[in-house]
């Protein structure tokens, strides 16, 4: 089942944050959402996740709901990486023996099989985000919402995690909505890119990303330049 957003608006008091957003995200589609800081990207995810109600319009999400992955890994510091993943499984009612086995599978999936006994402070930033991804996948929801999950990482680690995320997405085909302010990241990962205008956030433009762009650095760079120019126009428009 797809995510269907119809004429969605969100206000905080008299301040409109999102206005008249309508789009459909197909089952298994990877959509990146771009926009200037404060344009309502995170608010959009919160409404889709059911954490906040819309002020107007509607959001239809598959019955299984959505898992959320944040910029901060938000791992419980007193638990090991494995125990953090197991917690998501426990909340689903999975028995202890099965939890341990499944947590091991998920850690292996994100290439953390050897770090399951480590606590968050013993992990690098990239490893913490891998553990956070394993925990999100452990919720076994049909939709994965990602709010700038790699923004705080260095460029090399971010590129490695892009490869990992794409590998996992291709293997499991969750529907992914990925918020970022990094145009290159959006073009690298998304099958489609939505650009939100500055507040109130509306869909100002969207691009379908051809499959060959992922493997063609020149095409990727050209499209990144085009989208960056459009984003700058939105920012300048808002500044005036």
N, C-alpha and C positions, 0 to 999 in steps of 0.2 A: 504494500500500500504506500502511496506517495504522501508527501506533506503538502497540504493545500492551504494557502494563505490568501484570504479574500478581504480586500479593503481594510487591512489592519491599521489601526491607529493606537497610539499610546501617549497619554498625557500624564504629567505630574502636576496636579493643580492646574494653573493656567498655562503651564509650559508644555507645548507639544514636543514630543521626542520623535515619534514615528507618525507618518501620515499617509494613509491610502496605499499601503503596500499590498500588492497582489502578485503571487507567483506560485508555481507548482514545482516541487522538487520530486523527481521521479524516484521510485524505489531503486536503491543501489547507486544513485547518482552522487557525485562528489561536487559540491558547489562551494566556491569561495566567495566570501563577502568582504568587500573593500569599502573604505571610507575614511574621512578625516577623523581625528580624535574627537569624541563627543557627538558623533553623528547618530548614535543609537544602535550600533552593531551589537553590543553586549545586551542591550535591552531587548532586541529582537530575539536573541537566543533565549533570554530569560522567559519571554512570553511563550515561545515554542515549547520550552521545557515545562511550562505550567507553573513556574516559580512566581510569575506575575500575571495578573489578568489583563486582557486587552481593554482599552477604553472604548473601542468600536471595532467592528469587523470580527473575523473568526480565523481560527487556526485549527486545521484538522491534522492530527498526528496518528500514526499507526497505533493499534491497541497496546502494543508492548511498551510504548513510551520511548523516552530518550535518556541516554547516558550523557553526562556532562564532563568535559575535561577542561580545566582552567589553565591560565598562564602560570599560576603557582601550582606546583604538583599537589600541594595540600595533603601530603601523606601524614599519617599519625606518627609523630616522632618516636614514641615509645614502642612501636611495633616494627618488626622486620619488614622487608619488602614483601616476603611471602605472606606474612600475616596481614599486611595491608590489602593484598589481593584477596586473601581468604575471607576478609571481612565482607567484601562485596558479595561473595558467594554465600556466606552465612546469612546475610540479609535476604537472600533468595530462598532460604530454607534448605540449602543443600547439606546433607549429612557430613560429619567431620571427616571421615575417611575419603569421601569423594571430593571434599573441598581441597584437601591437601594435594591430591592427584591433579585436580583441575588447575589449581594455582601453579603447580609445577609446569603444566602444559602452557599456561599463559605466559609465565616468565620465560620459558624457552622460546615462545613465539616472538617476544620482543628482545631476544638475545640477552636475557638476564638470568639464565639458569644457574650461573655460578655465584650470583649475588643475592640469592633469596634470604640468606641468614643475616644480611647486613641491614642496619638501621639507616633511615634517611640521611643522617649527618655523615655517614660513611660512604655515601654515593655521590658521584658527580652530578651536576645539574642535568646533563643529558640522561644519566641513568635514572634519576628521580622521575624525569618525564616519561621514560620507558615504563617504569613501575606504575605511574599514574595511568598510562595508556592500557597496561595489562589490567589494572583495576576497573577501568571503564569498560573494557571488553568483557570482563567478568560479570558485569551486570546483565549481559546478554540481551540488550535492547536492540530493536531494529534500526534506531537512529542514534548517531553519535554527533553530539554538538561540541565543537572545539573552539574555545575563546582565546585566541592568540597563544596557543600552548607552547610555541617555540620562541617567543619574542625575546626572552631573557637569555637565550643561549648564543654562544659565539657562532660565527658563520659556518665553520667547518662542522661543528656538532649539529647545527640546524640542517645542513645539507644531508648529513648521514641519517637524521631522523626523517627527513622528507622521503628518502629511499625506503626506510623501514615502514613508514606509514602507507606509502603507495603499495608496497609488497603485501602488507596485511589487508589493505582495502581490496586489492585485486583478488586475494584468496577468500575473503569472507563477504565482500560486497554489502557492507552496511551502508545505509544512506548517511552521508557525512555533510554537515554544514560547518564550514571552517572559516572563522572570522580572523582577519589579519589586516594590518596596515601596510604590509610588505607586498608590493605589486609583483615582484619576481616570485615570491612564494605562492601567491594566488595563481599565477600563470603556470608555475611548475606543477602544482597539485590539482587544480580544479579542472573539471570537464566544462564547467561554466563559471563565469565570474560575474557577480552582481556588484555594481557600484552604487552606494548610498550617497545621496546628497547630504550636505550639512543640515543641521536641525532646522525644521523637522526632517527626519530621514525619510526620503522617498527613493525608489529605484530610479536613478538618473540615467543609467546605461547598463547593458549587459552584453557579454561576449560568450559565444560558444568557442571552446578551445579545441582545435583539431588535434587528433591523436598524435600526429607527426611532430607537433610542437615540442612534446616532451623529449624527443630524441634529436631535435634539430636546434642547437644552440643559437644559430643566427635567427631563425624564426622566433624562438623564445625571446631573444633580446629585442627584436623589432616589435613584437606584440607588447612586451613590457614597456617599451618607450611610448607606444600609442596610448596604453591605458594610463601610464604615469602622467602624460600630458592632459588627459581628460580629468584625472584626479586633481591635478593642479588647477585646472579651470574651475572645478567645483569649489576648491578652497579659496581661490581668488574671488569668485562670485560671492561666497559667504562673507569674506572680509569686507566687501563693499556694502 
